[in-house]
């Protein structure tokens, strides 16, 4: 499972690099959409790690689709369509969500069902 995760992460990074450098590689047609669909979903799923795995995966997939559709709609509405800007925006937004996950998980305390902190 770890090998699959690292292979997927490497493919996503390659897709982002190919899109940002405007490479004409045929792999760009596969790897860039992979990046756009996997990275936001993985970031959101990481926030829901202590939930039911199927529910977290479902929410992550839907969040990924919603983020991409909202970004595309906003770019078209403002007449600012740019694949490079879209990839960069997804990368920054997903990085921000990842930092939130690190801050949330790094507090060292656990939340109980009532919302009180236990150590």
VENQUI-V454740 format. One record per run of one state. SS is the DSSP state (~ for helix, > for strand, _ for the rest). FROM is the first residue (numbers start at 1). TO is the last residue. If there is no record, write none. Layout:
SS:FROM:TO, SS:FROM:TO
//
This chain:
_:1:1, ~:2:20, _:21:27, ~:28:47, _:48:52, ~:53:77, _:78:82, ~:83:105, _:106:109, >:110:111, _:112:116, >:117:118, _:119:119
//
